[in-house]
Amino acid sequence: MWRHFLQELGLHLADCAPASPAAIEHLEHAFELVLPEDLKSLLLEVGALSGSYGEGMLWSPHEMEEQNRVMRQRPQFGSLYMPFEGLFFIGDLGNGDLIGLRVLQGEVEANNVFRWDHESDSRWNIQLDLKGYLQAAATGNILGRP
């Protein structure tokens, strides 16, 4: 399902290595979260996606774990930014801004994509689900500002 959709967007998938179910389960356990089925199936099909300029449209489960740990645990971030527990980061725009999904009561929601601005700590709901986000990212059309 995902591969066909992503190929239609013109994304090159030859180098994509699917994530393992164990890697996804480890990620959920590491943060005590339930990932949405859409995200799990996407990771199982393609693993990770890079945009045309090298941005991490979708990180691998390993990268998601590393980046979310950094955002939650780096001591200096506590004095610079609001807490990040309400977002689960899945990718980046290549300019320092990150893409995250809303976390509510331990569940990550695929229909609430947010853009986090690294300069202002602003968080914009970009009114897209996971599929819409990938389409916007592939076309370079992610604004996320009101």
Secondary structure, 3 states (H helix, E strand, C coil): CHHHHHHHCCCCCCCCCCCCHHHHHHHHHHHCCECCHHHHHHHHHHCCECCCCCCCCECCHHHHHHHHHHHHHCCCHHHHCCCCCCEEEEEECCCCCEEEEEEECCEEEEEEEEEECCCCCCEEECCCCHHHHHHHHHHCCCCCCC
